[in-house]
Amino acid sequence: MSGTRTAEATKATLVALVVNGALSALKVLTASWSGSAALLADGIHSLSDVLTDLVVLVGVRIGGRSADESHPYGHGKAETLATALVGLALLVAGLHLATEAVATGLALIDGEGAPSPHPLALAIALAALVVKEGLFRYTRAVGRRIDSGALIANAWHQRSDALSSACVAVAIGGAAFGGGWWRLLDPIGAFAVAVLIVGVALPIMKRSVCELLESSADAETVMQVRMAIAEVPGALHPHDLRVRKIGRAVAVDAHVEVDRTLDVTTAHAIAANVRARIVAQLGGDTVATIHVDPQPTG
């Protein structure tokens, strides 16, 4: 990760960290005063965003380090690990929210009552919804611009908290102004959001875990490598192609055949051209190792 990219990722994560910390404190304090259990739970949920912001901050900082003797392919996997942890946090938050929603709904059906919260709790939930949606859009935009999976994953975590605040706002509004069976809107909405959160978390975790387990890069990236090799004169029949992601960067190992009558210098020049073409195609962080095999006779 370049210095500029690391700086942008760090800035976006610090902004999210400060906003999430402030929102969490405001929700918890207001909930304690207003008697809103839903807002208190939402405030605790916001604390998970603070933790994931810290995880992403550490991940992008480490991932931005240059390659060294102990990490010849760079430190990009640190960002991948951060992405996996964010996905795990999303999954845990979604499953917890679903469990709480079911428990609350069953309690309401069984006739257990709860005091109506103060309308101020509704105002705080609505304000949190607006702020978190703005934070989601900002973080996602930065993540897309610098191609950071960790930032994009964290943006979706911001969106999950915005959806949580929306459900809390409905719950508080129903409890404060409707009462009775209207309170069932809280667990129903919370469960729907929980399903959405889990649906976001699973693909994030799948992609990052596959990368950590050295799975092959996606078909489009592999095709880009093959097209780059095909553009180099003298590079024939690419084979034993291995393409994998290392954070934002790509590592490529490939064998190409060359005319067996070529001298070593010419064959090496072809391999260098292949390497340069792959790097130009996939980006400057790409690590390409090209092996030259003599073309078989006959």
Residue, then its C-alpha position, 0 to 999 in steps of 0.5 A: m500500500s502506498g503512503t498516500r493510500t495508507a494515509e487516506a485509509t488511516k484518516a477515514t478510519l480515524v474519522a469513523l473511530v471518533v464518530n462511533g465513540a461519540l455516538s456510543a457514549l451519547k446513546v448509552l447516556t441518553a438511554s440511561w436517562s430515558g429508560s430506553a432498553a432499545l437505545l441502550a442495546d444500540g449504544i452497545h452495538s456501536l461499541s463493536d464499530v469502535l473495536t472494528d475501527l481499531v482493527v482496520l486501523v491496525g490492519v491498513r497501517i501494517g498492510g502499508r509497509s513495504a516488503d522486507e526480508s521476512h515478508p518478501y511479498g509485502h504485508g498485504k495479508a494484514e489488511t486481509l486479516a483485518t477484513a476477515l475480523v470485520g466480517l466476523a464482527l458483523l456476523v456475531a453482531g447479526l446473530h446476537l441481534a437475531t437472538e435478542a429479537v426473538a427473545t424480545g418478541l416471545a417475551l412481549i407475546d407472553g405479556e411481559g411489559a416494559p415502560s415507555p421510553h422518553p421521546l428524546a430517545l427517538a430523537i437520538a436514534l434518528a440522529a444516529l441513523v443520519v450520522k451513520e448513513g453518512l459515515f457509511r457513504y464516506t467510508r465506502a467511497v474512500g475504500r473504493r477509491i483506494d481499493s481497500g477491502a478492509l475499509i469497504a467491509n468496515a463501511w458495511h459495518q457502519r451501515s449495519d449500525a445505521l439499520s440498527s438505529a432505524c429499527v430502534a427508532v421504529a421501536i422507540g416510536g411505537a413504544a412511546f406513542g403506540g404502546g401495546w402490540w405496536r412494541l412487536l415492531d421492535p423485534i420484527g424489524a431487528f430480526a430483519v436487519a439481523v438477516l441483512i447483516v449476516g448476509v453482508a458478513l458471510p461474503i466478506m468472510k468468504r473472500s478474506v478467508c479464501e485469500l488467507l488460505e491462498s486460494s486462486a484469484d478470481a477468474e477475471t484477474v487470471m484472464q488479465v494475466r493470460m492476456a498480458i502474457a499473450e501480448v509479449p512476442g516470443a512468450l509461448h504456451p503459458h502454463d503452471l499459472r498461479v495467481r493469488k491475492i495479497g491484500r490489494a496486491v497480486a502475486v503471479d507465478a507463471h511458466v512460458e515457453v520460448d524458442r529453444t534456439l534462443d540464447v540465455t540473454t534473449a530468453h531472459a529479456i522475454a521473461a522480463n517483458v512478460r513480467a513488466r506487462i503483467v505489472a502494467q496490467l495489474g498495478g505496481d504492487t504486483v509481484a510476478t515471477i516468470h520461469v522460462d522453459p525451452q519449447p519442446t521439439g517436434 
